[in-house]
Amino acid sequence: MSTAARPAYFDRTHTDDLIAYLATSPSPFHAVASAAERLEKVGFRRISETDAWDGATGGRYVIRGGALIAWYIPEGVGPQTPFRVVGSHTDSPNLRVKPVPDTGSAGWRQVAVEIYGGVPLNTWLDRDLGLSGRLALRDGTTRLVQIDEPLLRVPQLAIHLDRQVNDGLKLDKQRHLTPIWGIGDVTEGLLMEFVAERAGVPAGDIAGWDLMTHDVQPPSYLGRNREMLAGPRLDNLLSVHASTAALAAVVADGGGKLPYIPVIAAFDHEETGSESDTGAQGPLLGNVLERTVHARGGTSEDRARALAGTICLSSDMGHAVHPNYSERHEPGHHPMPNGGPILKVNVNNRYATDGIGRAVFAAACEKAGVPWQTFVSNNAMPCGTTIGPITAARLGITTVDCGIAALSMHSARELCGANDPYLLAGAIKAFLEG
C-alpha cells in the first residue's frame, strides 16, 4: 500500500492519553481517581456530600465509591439554567474476589472469585492477571491497591483431556473459573497478607475489600497502520475518559457564556443493572443536580424548569459489524471502526434515543466536524441496554444513547478504531457547549 493510500490519521494525543488512563484504571475506584486528577489540572475541586455547597462559578466534583459526578458553573447562570449531562459507567465485567478468598485443590493454591457482569468466560482463560480495587481499613479510611504483577491465572484444560473442546467449550462458573496463584497447601489469610504488603498497610488493619482481577497486558495500538486500539475495559472507560477530556476542554477554553451547565456522570454497577447507591438507578445524579440549583438560590420550581430543558447524552460502547458474523447484524446498519461515534436506536426503549435526540446528536457532531453512524440491532437478536433509559425515566429528561463501534465487547480485551476516541470526545465537547 502506498503512503497516499493509507488511512488518514487524527491527532493521537487523545488516544495516547486514553491508553495511559486505561493502564491506571483497573477498577472503578481507580477510574474515578484518575478522572479526578485530570479535572483538577483545569481547576476543578472536590467537595463532600456532607458539606454545605455554594453556587460560586467554577468546577466541582464529588466521588462516591466507584462513581464520579463533575459540573462547571459558568458566570451569570440562573438557578433555572438547564444542564447538559454526559453519562457513562466505570465498571466492566471481570472476576471479583470473594469474602473468604483462600482456597485450593490438588496441591494448588487458588483464589475464590465471583463472576461480575456478563463475562465471556473463555476470554479470561490463560491470561496473566493482576489484582486491584479498594481496601476498607479499621480506622474508617480506604486505600486503593493496584498489583500489576502476573499474579493469577485461570488455566484451560489441555486438549488431550478434552478432545471435544473445539465442538463447544462449556465452563462451570463455580468449578472452572477459580484462578491459581501458587503451589502448596492453602494457608488461611495468605492472599490478604500479600495484598496488605503490596498496599503498604498491616494485614490486621484491613476490615473489608472490593478486589477484582485485571489482565496485566497493557493496552496497545494494533494493525499494520496502528489504526486499531486493543485493550481492557474499553467498555466503558473509553466513554468516561472522553467525557472527562471534553469537560476539561470546555473549561480550558475559558468556560465562556455557556447556555447550559455542563455535567459528567460516571456511574458504577451498570453491568449488573445499576441498582446501587452509585449506579444510575440510584439518587446520586438527581441529588447533585438538585443541590446545585439550591446552592444558587433556586427553588423546587427552578429545579423543575432546569430539568425540563436538560438533555443527557448516554455514552457507552456499541457493536461494530463483525466480519466473521455479519449475518448477526442489522443489514442496513453496519457501523465501522474509525467511522465516528454511533447513535444507538431501539424503538422498544432499550436505548433512549428518539427523533429529537437524534437531531441534538447530529447537531453536536456537525458543530464538531465529526462523522457519525447509526446502530440498530438485528430484529432476531436481543438488544442490550444502557444507563440511557434509566436516566430518562428516573429524572424525566431527554436522553440520547451514543457510543463507539467495537468488537469483542465484554471480553477481557476489546477492540475499537484508534481514531474514534478522539472523535467521540469532540462530539461530546460540542454537546456540552450547546
N, C-alpha and C positions, 0 to 999 in steps of 0.2 A: 504494500500500500504506500502510495506517495505521501509526502508530508501534507500536500494540499488536500488530499482526500481524507485525512484523519478528522475525527470529530472535533469541533471547536471546544476549547477549554474555557471554563469560567474561572473566576478567582477562587483558588483552592484554599485561601487563608481560612475561610469559614469551615470547610470540611476538615482541614488540619486541626482546627480547634475542637471540632466535634470528636475527632479521634482521641485527642487528649482528654476531653470530657468523659467519654465512654470509659477510658482506662482508669479514671479516678472515681468512677461512679458504679461500683459493682453491686450496690444495694440502694434501695430508695433513700435511705438516710444519707448516704454519701452523695447521691444525686442532688438532693436539695442543698446540702452543704456546698457542693461545687457550684451550683447555680447562684447561691447567695454570694459567693466570692466574686463572681463576675458582675453581679449587680452592685456590690459595694464599691467596685472600681469606678462606677459612674455616679456615686454619691448616695445610693440607697442605704438606709439604715434599718436594722432590725428593731422591731418593737414587740412587746409582750402582750399577749391577750389579756393578761390580768391587770395591766396598767390602763390608766385613762388615756384616750387618744385625743390629739388635736387635729385641726383641719388645715395646718400650715402647708404651703406649697412645698413640693418635693416628693422624693421616692421613699416608700416604706415597704417592708415585707414582714410576714410572720411565718414561722415554721412550727408545724405540729407533727411530730414523728417524721414520717416519710412524705409529708405534704408541705408545699410552699405556696403562698399567695403573695404577690407583689403588685403594687399600684403606684401611679405617679399622679399627684395633684398639680395640674397646671395653674398658672396665675389667672385670677379673675373668674374661676368657675363657680357657679352657684350650687347649692345643695341638691337641686333637681337635675343637674347635668347627667346625662346618660353615660353608661360605661361601654367600652369596647373590651370584651373579655376573650382571652385565648385559653382554652382548656386543654390539658394533656394529662398523662399519668406517668408515675415514676417506677412502677413495679413491672416486672417481667416474669414469665413462667420459669421456675427453677426447682431445685431440691433444697428443702429447708430442714435444719437440724431440729430433732425432737427434744423434748424436755429432759429425757434420760438418753443421752447421746451415745454412750459407750455400749457397744455390742460386738458380736463376732461369732465365727463358726469355723470349724475345721482347722484351727490354728491361725486364722487370720483375724487381725483387729479391724473392726469396721465402725462406721458411724451411722446411727439410725437417722433416717431422713423421712420427711413427709413431702408429697408432691404438691407444689403450689401452682395453681392455674392449669391451663390447657397445654400440657407438655407433650410434644412428640418424643416419646420416651427414648427411642433409638438414638436421637441426636446427642444424648448425654452419655452414651457408651464410649468407652476407650478414649476419654478426654482427660487431660490433666486439669484437676480442679483445685481452686483455692477456696478460702472461706472469708466471708465479710459480713458486716452487719453492725448491730448495736448491743452494747453491754449495759445492763442496769446495775448500778453499784448500790451498796447498802447505805451510803450517805445521801441517796436520792438523786445523784447525778448520773449522767450517761457518758459512755465512751465509745467512739467509733473504732472499729478494728477492720483492717484490710490485710489479709495474708495472701500475697500473690505468688506464693511458692506452689509448685506442683505437689499438692499435699494428699489429694484423694483421687480415686479412680473407680469407675463402675466398669469392671471388665466384662466383655461379652464372652459368651460360651463359644469355645472353638468349634469350627465347622465339623471337625471329626466327631464331636459329641452331639451334634445336631445337624444331621445330613439334610433335613428339610428346611433349614433356616431361610433359604432363598425362595421358598414357596410361601413365606409369610412369617415374619418374626413375631412371636407372641411373648410379651413381657408381663409378669405379675408385679404390680406396683409394690407389694409388700416384700416379696421374696427376691426379686431380681434387680432392684434398683439401689441396694444398700452398698455404698462405696467402701472400698478397703483403704486403709491408711497405715497399715503396719502388719508385722508378723509376730505372733506370740499370744499369750493369754490376755484376756480382757481385764483391764485394771480400772476399777471404778474411779471416775473423776479424771481420767487421763486426758481426754480431749480438752476439757475446760482448763486444766492446768496448763496445757500447751497454749491455748488461746490467751489465757491470762498473761503468760510470759511474753507473748508477742505484743500484747496490748500494753504491757508495762504496768500491770496492776496485780496486787496479790490475789491469788485464786479465791481466798476466803472473802474478798470484798465483792465478788460477783453474786448478785442476788437473782438475776434473770438475764435472758438474752433473746435476741432475734437475729439468728445467724443463718446464712444461706451459702450455697455453693456458687462459684462462677468459674467459667473457662478462663484459664490464665493466658491463653494465646491472645496477643494483642490485636486490636482492630487494624485493618490494613487495606490499602488500595489493591485492586485486583484487575487482571486483564492486561493485554498487550499494551494498551494505551492508558492503563490506570483509570479507566472510565467507570469502574465499579468500586463500591465500598463493601467490604465484608467485615462483620463484627458482631459482637454480642449486644443484646438489649437495644437494638435499633428501634424495636417496638417496646417502649415508646420514648426512649431518651432522646432520639433524634428530634422529636417534637418539643420536648422540654428544652433542649438546647436551642432550637430555632426560635422559640418564643422568648427565651431569656435574652438571646442575642438581639432579637428585634426590639424588645422593650428597652434594652440598654442603648441601642442605636437611636431610638426615638429621643431618649433623654440626652444622649451625647450631642444630638443635633440642636439641643437647646430647649426642647420641650415645646417651644412655640406657643401660639394661640390655638391649642388643640380644642376641637369642638366636643371631644369626649374625654373621659378619664380612662387611660389605658390600664388594663389589668391582665396579669397572667396567673393562672391557677394550675398547679401541678399536683394532681391527686395521687393517693396511694390506693391499692386494692382494686383497681379496675379489672384486673384479670380474674378476680373472684367475685365480681358482682357489685363492687363499690359500696357495699353496706358496712360502713365503719365510720368512726369519727373523723377519719382523714380521707374518706372516699367521697365521690361525687354525690352519693345518696345522702350523705350527712349534711349538717347545717353549716359547715365551716365557711364556704364561699358566701352563702346568704348572710351570715352574721357579719363577715368582714365588710361586704358592700353596705349593709345597713349602718354599721358603726361609722364608716367613712362619711355617710350622709349626715348622721347626727353630729359627728365631730365638726362639721362645717355649719352647724346650727340648723340643720334640716329637721323636718317633721315626718310623721308617717305618710302624709300626703306627698311630701317631696320624694320620699323613698319610692312610692308607687309611681310617680311621674318619671323618676330616673330609670326604674326597671322597665317601664313601658317603652322607653326609647333605646334600651340596651340591646346589643347584639353580641352573641357568643360564637366564636369560631372554635369548634372542637377538632383538634388536630391529632390524628392517630394514623398509624401505618395502614396501608391498603395493599391489595394484591395486584402485582404486575402479571400479565399473561405469561403462563409457564410454557416454554417451548415444547416440553415433553408431555404436557397435559392440556393442550389448548382447548380440547373439547369440553373441559370443565368450566370454561369461562363464557360469559355472555358474548355471542359472536359479533355484536355491533359495538362493543366497548372493550378495547384491548389496550389498557394503559401500559406504557413502556417506561423503563428507567430513562432518566435524563430528558423526559418529555415535559417536566414541570409537575407541580403538585396536582393531585387529583381531587375532584369534587365527588363525594360519595352520596349516592342516592338510593333510597329504598322506600317505596310507597307504603309499606307496612310499618314505617316509623322505626325500623331498626337503625336507620340513620335519620337525623332530624332535618335534613335539607329539604326545603320546598322551593317554589319558584322565586319567592322574594329573596331567600337566602342565596340562591344561585346568582341573582343579579348583584348582590353585595359582594360575593366572592369574585365574580367576573370583573367588577369594577376595581377591586383591590389589585388583582393580577394585572389588569390593564394599566393602572397607575404605576405599578412597579415594573412594567415591561416584561412580565413573566408569562410564559406559555402555560396552559393548564389543560387537564384532561378530565374525563368523567369515568367513574367506576359504577357499574351496576352488576349485581350478581346474576348468574345463570338461574333461571326460574326453577330448575331441577335441583339446585344446590342450596342448602341452608345458608342464610346470611348471618354474619356476625353482627355485633353491635358495639357501641362506644359509650362514652360519657355524654355524648350529644343529646340523645333523647332524655336521659336522666336530668340533665341540666335544664333543658327546655321545660320539662314537666315540673321540676321542683321550684324553679324561680319564675316560670311563666315568661321567659324571654325568647326572642327569635334566635334560633341556633342553626348553624351551618356545619356540616361534617366535611372535613377535608383530610388530606394526608399525603403520603409519598408511596409510590408504587414499589413493591418489594417482593422478593422471593424468599421462601423458607421461613415465613412468619411463625413465631413462637419456637423456632429451633434454637439450639444453644448458640448458633451462629447464623446470622441472617445476611441478606444481600440486597443492595439498592444501587441506584446510579450515584456516582460521586458528585455530580453537579446538582442533584435535586435538593440536598440540604440547604445550599445557598439560595436556590430559587424559592424554596418554601419560606425561608427567613425573610426574603424580600417581599413576598406576598403578605406575610404576617405584619411586617412593619407598615406597609401601606394600609392594611386593615386597621391597625391600631391608631394610625394618624387620621383615619376617616377620609 
